């Protein structure tokens, strides 16, 4: 368990901002908030300890973004909570340098996040936010702590509760309950249970699906069944028309930029939704080197006449997954020719992604949240969903800010904007333009974020809970 802060939480404590959830983005918020020591910040997380995708900690897997996409570097390279400082403290800075690889292993990045969480006194694990209301100019946040319930006050909220594994409704709940079908977020925990399975299907074609397939190709499919000696079968199916690589060219990377966010945010909702659907390959694709590795594994199996059977099926949609006495039946159809058939397997790994789920405590402040006509958050350009601009979100703005929302590399940028907004001054300079290309029909204005008065107070007026500032201009 992460050590508790040196001071206990007490009833009535007042914070300029309370962060709820301590994933990478709110850890980054806490780390960068140390650059504004006058801000009173607390971050609460219900978990007893820090974890980051533990179910996908497979040997050799690495990030899809360079190590500079850590908690702080792209906002404050001198911040002590950087990945490079973690490497120095761990005695691995020179080995990392000699390695000459910008992409940190997923395991070491998780260890880095845990290291940072240990160092941040503002971050409290084992603290569950159960209720939020607003009265007397501030939010009243009820927190269940190891010492009992406490109620604190906050002038601003920063929601970092994250996304949750998503499973389609067509999957039989019985299959999920028995563990015969499970999400990739559980794969590392269930990996040893697959030794006695004959046939496994992997559904989906993102990075997680490819990592699972590579792991099964290396460790499972060509190992005869331990009891019967029969060959195994692996099926990898996706409704995508092909196994898309992650697009990682330089001009595409320029779309992870402040000016593209300006452009995307300014579009009509219908156009944003259409673009979002078309841009999934920009953040949900597979690393090209992993695709090549999978093909090489397939080629070596072919040369060696390996005993297992492997099927790769694109443009194939899952209609239903049902539990049977002898396993699972997947009813599928091909989206190109319409042909339908059934697949019988023992286990299905669902690489079906993640979705945002609103935390229940928001019901207590529903009247202070802006929404679009369809009920989704109406997130302004500077990440607020609050009627009074005092409720901010992390990675809940895919539909308003585009595919930069889940990008680790944009976390420090978003936190700079959020911290400047809460402090009502420029704590961190925020880049306005970084791309060589232009987006939209006209060049964006030179400045799109707030201008701050250095003399402005760090705390908000009691009547609104919102920091005084000029409105953003486009």
N, C-alpha and C positions, 0 to 999 in steps of 0.2 A: 504494500500500500504506500502511496506517496505520502511523505511526512506532512502533517497538518501545519498550517501557518502558526507562527509563534503566538499569535493572539487569537482568542476565540471570537467568534461572531457574536455580537450582542444585539439585543432588541433596540430598535431605534437608530442604529447606525445609518448615516447618510452618505451616499456615494454619488458622484457625478455620473457614473455609468455602472450598470450591472450587466455583465455578459452572462448569457445562459447557454450552457454547452461549452465544452473545452476540447473541441477538435482543433485541427491545424489553424483554422481561420481565427477562432477566438483566442487560441494561444498566441497567435501573431498579434492580435489586438492587445493582449496583456503585455507582451514583450515590448511592443512599440509604445505603449502607454508609459513605460518607464522613462521615456524621453520627455514626458510632461509631468514631473513629480508633483505639481500642484493639483493634478487630477486625482480624485479618489475613485479607485476602480476596484471592482471585485468580479471574479468570474466563477460561476458555480457549475459543477457537473455532478450528475447523479452517480456515476460509476465510482467504485472504490479506488480505482487505479487508472492510469492512462493506458488506453489501447488504441491502435490504429490499424484497421483491417486485419485483425489477427488471423482470420480464416483464409487469407490469401498470402500468408508468409511462406511462400514456396522457395526452395533453394535457388539462388541465382537471379531471382526477379529483381528488377530495378525500376526506378522512377521513369516516367515518360517526359520529364522536364529536367533541365540542368540543375545542379545543386544550388545555384544562386536563387532558385525559387524556394528559398527557405522562409522562415518566419519574418525576417527583418531586412535582409541585405538590400533588396531593391528599393527600400525606403530609407534605410539608415545603415550603410555598410560598416559603420564603426560600432554598431550595437553589440553588446557582449553576448547576446543570445543567437549569434549567427551559427550556421553549420560549420564554418571554418574554425570558429572558436571551440565548438564541440569537438572537432577532430583534434585540435591542439590539446585540449584538456584530456582527451582520451588517448593521447600518444600516437595518433594515426595520421597526423597531418602530412608527414613526409611519405609514408606509404601511399596515401591518397594522391599526392603529387606525382609520385613515380608511376602510379597506375595510369595516369593520363586518360582519365575517363570522366566526363562531366556528369555522368548519370549515377547518382548514389544508389547503392543497393537498397531495396525496400526495407530490409531488416535494419540497416544502419540509420536510415531516415526515421524509422519508428523509434529507434533508440535515442536519436537526436531529439525528437519531440518530447520523449519522456524526460530526458536530461533537462530540457528547457522548462518543462512543467515543474520539475523539482526545484528549480531556481526561482520561480516566480511566486512571491508571497501572496499575490492577489488571486491566485488560482486555488480553488478549494474543491477537492474531490470528496465524494461521499456527502454532497450537499444537493438535495433534490428540491427544485422549485416546484411548489405545489399550487400556488395561487398568486395572482397578480391583480391588483385593483389600483385605481387612481383616486386620490383625494388630497385636498389641501396642497395642490400644486406639485405633487410628486407621486411616483409609483410606490405602492406598498407591496413588497415582495416577500411572500412567506416561504421560508426555506426549512426543510427538514434536515437537520444536522445530526451527527453522531451524539451530540449533547441534548438533542430535542429540537422542537420547533422554534425558529427565530423569525422575526419580521424586521426587515430593513427598508430603508427608503432609497429611491433612485430617481435622479432627474432624467436619466436616459436609460433605455434598454437596448442591448445589442444581442440579437437572436442568432445563435450559432448552433442550433440543435441538430443540424445536419440532415442528410437524406437517409432513407431506410430501404432495405432490400425490397424489391418489387417482384411479385409473382403474379402471372396472369390468372384471371378467374377460371380459365379453362382447365387448370390443374386441380385434380381431385384432392380435397383436403385430407382424405385418408392416406394418400401417398405421402403427403407432407408429414402427417402425424407419425407414420411408421418409419420415416427417414429414408424410404425408397426413392423419394424425390426431395432434393434440397437445393438451396441457392448457393451460388459460388462463395458467398460470404462465410459459409460453413465448411468449405472444402478441406482446408488443412486439418480441421478437427475430425473430419470423417474419412480422411484419406486411408487410414489403416483398415477401415471397415470394408474396403473395396476388394480385399484380397480374395474373398470367396464368391465374387460376382463373375458371371460369364459375359454379360452384355451390358454395356454402359452407353448411354446417349448423353451428349452435351448439346444443349439448346442455346443458341446465341453466337454472336461472332465478334464481340469486342475483345479488348485486351485480356480480360479475366477468362473468357472462354478459351482463347488461344493458349494461355498459360496452363490451364487445366488439361487441354488436349496435348500439349507438349509434355507435360508431366506424365500423363497416361501412356503416351507413346514411348517414353524413356523407361518407365518403371513397371508397366502393367500389361499392356496388350499382348506382348509376345512371351509372357511368362505363363506356361500351361497352368490351368486351374489346379490348385493344390490338392483337391480331393479326387476329381474325375480325370485330370490330365487333359481335358478337352481344350481346344484353342479358344481364345477370347475374341470378342467383337466390340469395336469402338465405332460409334456413329457420331459425326459432328454435323449438325444441321443448323441452318440459319435462314430466316425469311429474306435476308438481304440478297440482292441479285448476284453478289460475289463476296469474297472475303476481303473487305476493304482495308487497305493500309491506312494508318494515321498519316494525314497530310502534314508534312513538316518542312515545307519549303520556306525560304526566308520571307517572301512577299505574303505568303499565307500567315506566317507568324506575326506579321505587322498588324493583323486583325485583332491580335490581343494587345490592344492599345487604347489609350484614352479617347483618341479621335474616332475610332470605330465604335466605341461605346456611345459616344455622342451621336453618331450617325444612326446606330441601331435604335437607341432609346427614342430618337425623334420620329421614328416611323410609326404609321398607324398600327394598331394591334394586329390586324389581320395580316399585314405584311411581315411584321416581326414573327408571327407564328409560322408563316410559310418559310421564311428564311431559317428559323430555328430547326424546322423539320429537314431542310435541305443541307444543313451544316453539321449533321451528326458525325460525318466522317472527319470533321476537324478536331473532334475531341473524344470520339468513341471508337476510332479505328484501332488497328493492331500495329504495333511497331514493325517496321519493314524487316528488321533483322530477325524478329521472332517468326514472321511468315517464312522467311528464307530458311530458318532453322527447322521449322516444321516440314517444309518441303524436303530438306536434306535428310531428315529422319525417315520420311516416306521413301525416298530414293534408296537409302541404305537398306531398308527393310526389303525393298524389291530385289536389290542385288543379292541379299542374303537369303531370299525365299523364306522370310519370317513367317511363323505359323499363324499369327493372329490376323484377323480381318479388320480393315479400316475402311470406313465409308465417309466421304466428305460430300455433303449435300447442300448446295446453295439454292436460293429461291424456293425454299421449302418451309411452309408455315405449319405451326402446330395448331391443329383444330381442337383436340381434346387430349388430355392425359388422364387415364383412369387406372385405378388399382385393381388388380386381379389376384386370384389365389396364387398363381405362379409368377407374379411379377407385375409389370406395368405394360399397358398398351398405349402407344402414341398413334393417334390418327392424324395424318398429315396430308397436305396436298402441295403440288408444285405450282407456284404462282405463274410460271410461263406457259405450261401446256394444260394446266388444270387437273392433271392426273392425281388421283387420291389413292392412298394405301395405308396399311397399318404396320407399325414396328413394335415388336415385342422385346422388351429389355428387362433387366433386373433393377437397374438404377438409372435415374436421370439427374444430371447436374444442370441446374437452371441458371444460365448466365444472362438473366433477363433485366439486369440493371437495377437502378435505384430511383426512388422518387421522393419528393419533399412531402412530409407529413406535418401538418400544423400541430404544435404542442397544445394540449388541452387547456393550459392556464391562460391562453389568449382570450378565452371566452369572457374573462373578467374585465377585459378592456376593449371589447369588440367595437364600442362606439368611438374609440380613438384610433381605429385602423382604417386606412383608405383601401378600397377594393375596386377592381375593374368590374364591369357589368356581369362578367361570368363568374365572379367570386374570387378570382385570384388576386394576390396582393398588387396594389397599384404602387410600384416602387419608383420613387423619384430618382433623378439622375445621381443624387448623392446618397442613395441606398436607404432612404427612410420610407417607411410605410405609415408613419404616424400622421394623424390629422394635424398635430402640432410639431411635426418633424422630430420627435423625440423617441421613436421606435425605429431601430435600424436593423438591417438583415444582412446575413452572410450566407451566400450560396442559396438564396431563395428567390433569385431574380433572373433566372435563365430566360424567362419569357419577356423581360423588359430590358435586359442588358446583354443578352446573347450568350454565346458559349464561353465567354470569359468568366461567367459566374463560378463554375467549379474548378477553374484553372488555378493551380497552386501558384503559378508565376504572377498572377494578378492579385493575390491575397494581400501583399504588402501595399500595393497601390490602393486597394479598397480600404484597408485599415488606415492609411494616411488620410484619405478623404474623410473617413468616419471620425478619426481623432481630431482633425482640424475642425470638423463641424461641432463636435462636442465641446472642444476647448474655445471655440469662437475666435481662433487665431491660427496662424500658420505655424504649427508645430513641425510639420514636415513639408518641404517643397513638393508640390505635386506636378508632374510633367503634364503639359498640355498637348504637345505633339511629339511623337517619336517616329512616325512612319514616313517613308519617302513618298508613298502614294496618297491620293486624296480619296475620300469616300463621299458619296452623294454628288449632287449636281453643282454644288458650290463649295468653296473652301470654308471650313469651319472658322468661327471667330477665334481669335488668338487665345482668349480666356473663357473657360466654361465653368469654372468653379468659383466659390465665394471669395470675395476680397475681405480681409480681416483687419480689424482695428487692433493694433498691439495693446492698446489700453483697455480693451474690452475685458469684462470679468470672465473667469473660467466657468463659473456656475450660472445656472439658468434662472430667469425670473420665476418667482414662486407661482404666479398665476398660470403659466403655461408649461413650465418644465422644459422649454425650448431655448437654446442659446440664441442671443441676438446676433443677427448677421444680415448682410445684404442678400437679396435673392439672386440666384444664378441667372446669367444671361446667355443667350445662344447667338 
